[in-house]
């Protein structure tokens, strides 16, 4: 419950500021997204060895403290920047904030799940990770509500105080968990190793390699949806407030679907069937959604008397299944790898590889648009990617370098049958 509450606060802190970031993408359309993502990818590459050095040198309690404190100070540092927005320039501040929020989200969330994989064994992880992720969904629902209620009363700058406070409370809970779960002091020793280990292990570990490819393919579909929705928002919403509200509604829908999945199908699949189907099902859902967009194009579907574009439904579905099913399953697999891989390897996949996929997909969408290739053809290409991602997902869940499951005769039997 402490872990779920901590993750609730982390995602609430993020989703308070996310609509402000996303409306910037809607303001410029998909043509400018490659620039945003290239800059974010470069920032990830620069921070990866810094994070590796921290992991090698500090025990996990100090690692959590230093990392989260850094992002809290950054949040507070943006407050005077937003107060001086007229002098700095909205575009300059907007680009910097977009990049920083992207880095903030990936590093903070990745470190949280690395820590969770360090304090739970594989059997327990399959039982509790969907419930911990459900706590995160509660925070992801709370964040947009807080933003929509307070932004009109307080403006943007004071919201950063609220976000920093929530992140600080989450750090207190994580440090308490670290103390409670420390056994014999071994887990509190520095991990050691090379600061470049995350990059090096990508080539030496079949599991990590499969997870990186799955990240590129699976996130590629999500980024494709994001780019198509950015184009839609640019055409249909002229003001900042309308775009922010549109993206806040998408976030709320995504998180409601994710919460429903974590309460129902995801935990059942993880406990009863293991990680294989829990990773494969979202890719099949992506396939169906992309085929839907390929057929429907920019048409709208009437839901409760409101016209909802197909591309928005695709974005809601792909992200809802990613957060509600793919993430709990993939994070549970990291309990079966060495500690250095949990922190350094996982962080590199969840940050640098993720943003590399964003760069490739947004650049590809922009290039295909300039060549005159329409939405239907792009969606069909994405459907082909989803088919490949389904195969890679199965390979990742059955990688030969994963340690055996703990305390589950059913899973051991399943691994024997696969072998």
N, C-alpha and C positions, 0 to 999 in steps of 0.2 A: 504493500500500500504506500509505503514511503517512496518507492521507485516510481509508482504511477503518479503520485502527487508531484514529485520532482519533474517528471516529464511533462505533466500538465502545465506547470509553471514555465518550463523552457519553451514549449510551443506557443503558449499564450504570449510570452515576451516577443516571440518571432512574429506571430500573426497580428500583433498590434501594429507593427510597422510594415508588414508585407503589402497591404493594399496600396500604400504610398509608393512603394517600389514598382509594383506591377502596373499602376496607371502610367508610369513613365514609359514602359514598353508599349502600352496602348497609344500613347501620344505620338510616337514616332513610327509605329508599324514594324513589321518584320524586317524591313530593309536595314534598319539600324541595329537589330539585335546581335548580328555577328560581332560588331564592334564591342558591344557590352560584354559578350561572352568571351571574346578573345582577351580582353583586359582582365576579366575574372579568372580565366584559365592561367594567365601569366601570374596573377597574384597567388593562385593555388600552388603553382610550381615553386615560387619563391618561399612560400610558407612551409612547404612539405619538409625540407631539411631542418627548418627551425623546430617544427613539431617533433621530428625524429630525434633531434638533439635533446629536447625536453623529456621525451619518453625514455631515452637511453640514460639520462642523468638523474631524474627525479623519481621517487616513489609515487604511486598513483594518487595519494592524497594531495601531495604538493603539485602534481601535474594538473589535477582538477582545479586547485586553487589558483595557480598561475594563469591557466588558460581562460577560465571563466572570468577572473578579475580583469584580464586584458580586454575582453569584449565588453564588460560592464563599463570600464573607463572610456572605451571608444564610444559607447552609447551616450555617455554623459558629455563627451567631447563634441558630439554633433549638435547638442542643444544650442550653444552660442552660434554655431554655423547656420542653423535654421533661423535663428533670430536675426542674423545678418544676411539673409538670403538675397535681399534686394541689392546689396553691395557685391556679394559673391557672384550672383547670377544663377538663375534657376536651372539652366542647362548644365553648368559646371557642377553645381551641388548635386543635381539629379543623377548625373553619371557616376560620381564618386559614391553616392549613397546606394545606388543600384548594385555596384560592385561589392561594396562593403557588406550589405545585407545578404548577398549571395554567399560570400565567404563566411559570414557569421553563422548562417543557417547550417551550412554543410559541416563546418568544424565543430560547432557546439553539439549538434545532433549526433555526428559520427563518434565524438568522444563519449557521449552519454552511452551509446550502445556498445562501444568497446568496453566501457566500465561494467555494463550489465553482463556482457559475456564473460567478464572476469570474476563476477561474484556469484553466478549461477552455473550449475552443471548442465549438460545437454538435456537430461530428462526433465529437470525442473524448468529449464528455459522454454521447452515446448509447451508446458502448462501455463506459465505466467507471462511470457512475452506478449501474447495477444492482449492480455489484460493490462499490462504496462502500456502497450501501444494505445489501448483504449483510453487510459488516462491522458495520453498525449492528444488524442482526438478531442477530449473534453476541453483541453487548453486551446486547441486549434479552433474550436467553436467559440470559446470565450473571447479569444483575441479579436476577431472581427467585430463582435458585438461591442466590446470595450471601445474599439476605434470608432465605430459608427456613432456611439453615444457621446463620446468625449471630444471628438475632433471638432465638432461645431461649438462646443463650450470652451475648450482650452486651446485649440489650435494644434499644430503638429509637434512643436518643440516640447511642450509638457508631456506629451505621450511618451517621449523617450525616457523621462523619469520613471513613468509607470513600468515600461519595459525593463529598464535596468533594475528596478526594485524586484520584479518577479524573477529575473535571472539570478539576482543575489540570494533570494530565498531558496531557489532551486539548488544553488551551490551549498548552502547550509545543510540541506537535506542529504545531498550526495556525500558530503563529508561525514555526516552521521552514519550513513549506510556503510561507508568505507571502514569506519571504526567498528561497527557491529559485525561486519562480515570478515574482518581480518582474522586469519587463523594461523597462529604461530609466527606471525610477522613475515611469512614468506611472500605473501601477496603485496606487502608494503615495501618490498625491496625494489630498487631501480631495475628496470628490465635489461638495460645495457644494450650492447650490440651497436651496429652502425647506424648513423643518422640517415643513410640512404637505403636502409633495409627494406622499406616499403616498396621502393621502385625495383630493387633487386629481386625480391620475393615474387614479384609479378611474373617473372620469367621462369622461376625455379619451382613454383608450386602449382600443380594442375588445378587445384581448387580455386586459388586466387586468380589464376588466368581465366578460368571459366566465369568467375564472378565479374571480372573486368569486362569480358565480352558481353555478358548478360546485361551489365550496366550500360554499355554503349548501345546495345540493341533495344533493350526495354525502355531506357530513358530517351532513346532516339524517338520513339513513338510519342512519348509525353511531350518532348520538346517540339516535335512536329505540330502537335495539337496546340501548344502554346503559341507558336509562330502564326498558325492559321487564325487563332482567336485574336491575336494582336492586330492582324490585318482587318478582321471584322470590326474590332473596337474602334480602330482608326476611322473607318468609313461611317459607322453608325452612331458614334458618341462624340459630340463636339467638345464637351466641357470636361474638365478634370474631375468634377464631382460625379458626373454620370459614369465616367470610366471607372472611378474608384468604387462606386456602388456596384457596378456590373461585376468587377473582379471580386468584391466582397461576397456577392451572392454565389459566385462560382466556388469560392473557398468554403463557404458554409455548406453547399451541396456536396462537395468532395468529402468534407469531414463527417457529415452525417452518414454517407455511404460507408466510409471507412470504419466508423464506429459500429454500424450495423454488422459489417463483415467480421469485425473483431469479437463481437458478442456471439456470433452464430457460426458461420462456416469456417473461418480461419482457425479458431482454436480446435474445432472438431477435427479438421483435416490434419493439423499438426500433431495432435495427440493420437489420433487413430491411424492415420496414413503416413505420417512423417512429412518431410519437407518437399518431396518430389512433386506431388500434386499441388501443394500449396504454392509452388513456384510456377508450375505449368499453367494452371487455370487462368491467372491474370493475362498471360500471353494469348491464350485463346479468346479471352474477352476483348483484348486489343484488336485481334484479327476481325472479330465481328463488328466492332465499332468502326474500324477503318473501311470495311466493305460497305457499311451503312453510309458513310460520308462519300465514298466513291460513287454510290448510286444517287444519294440525295443532294450532294453538292452544298450550296449555300441555302437550301430550303430550310424552312422552320417547321417545328413540330409544336402543335397546340397542346400545352399542358396547363390544366386548370384555367383555361381561357387566355393564357399568356403564350405568345409565340417565342419558342426557344430554338435558336439555330442549331443545326446538326453538329457544327464544329464545337459549340459549347458543350453539347452532350458528350461528344467524344472526349473533350478535355476532362470533364467531370468523371466519366467512367474510367479512363485510363489512370488518372491520379487517385481516384477512390480505391481502385483495386491495388494500386502500387502501395499506398499507405496502409490499407486495411488488410492486405494479404501478403504481398511480396516482401515488404520490409520485416514483419515479424518472423517470416520463414528464413530469410537470408541472414538476419541477425542471429537467429538461433543456431545456425550452422557454424558461426564463428566461435561458439563454445567448444568446438571440437578441433581447434587448431592451437598452436603454441601462443603464449602471451604476446610475443613480439609481433606475430602476425595479426593478432586481435587489434592491436593498437596501430602499429606502423603500416602494415599491409592494408588493413581495412580502411584506415584513414586515407591512404593514397587512392584506393578505388573509389571511396565515397566522395572524394573532393576533386582531385586532378582528373581522374578518368571521367567522372561525371561531367565536368565542365568541358573536357575535350569533346565529348559527345554533343554537348550543346553547341559548341563552335561548328562542328562538322554538319550538324543537322540544319542550323539556322543559315549557314553559308550555302548549303545545298538547296534549301527552299528558296532563298533569295536568287541563286543562280538559275534554278529551274523556272522561276517566275519571269526572269529576264529573257529566257529562251521561249517563252510563250506556252509553257506546259501548264495545264490547268489543274484545278483542285482535285478532280476525279483521278487523274493519272498519278498525282503525288500521293493520294490516299492509297491507290493500288500498290505503289512501291512500298509504302509503309506496311501494307498487309503482308507482302513478301518478307519484310523484316520480322514481323511477328511470328511467322511460321518458323524462321530460323531461330528466333529467340526461344521458342518452345522447346526445341531440341537442345539448345545450350543450357536451358534451365534444368533439364533432367540430368545433363552431364555434371553440372555444378553440384547438385544435391547428392550425387553418387560418386564424387571424386575419390580416387584411391588414397589420397593423402589425408582424408578426414579420419579422425580418431573414431573408434566404435562408439555407438550410442551407449549411454549409461542408464541401467535400470529399466530397460524395455525389451522384453523377450520378443515382442512383436516386431520391433524394428530390427533386432538382430536377425530374425528369420527372414525379414524382407531383404536385408543386405546379402544374406546367403543365397537367396533366390536370384538376386541381381547378378552376383558373382557367377 
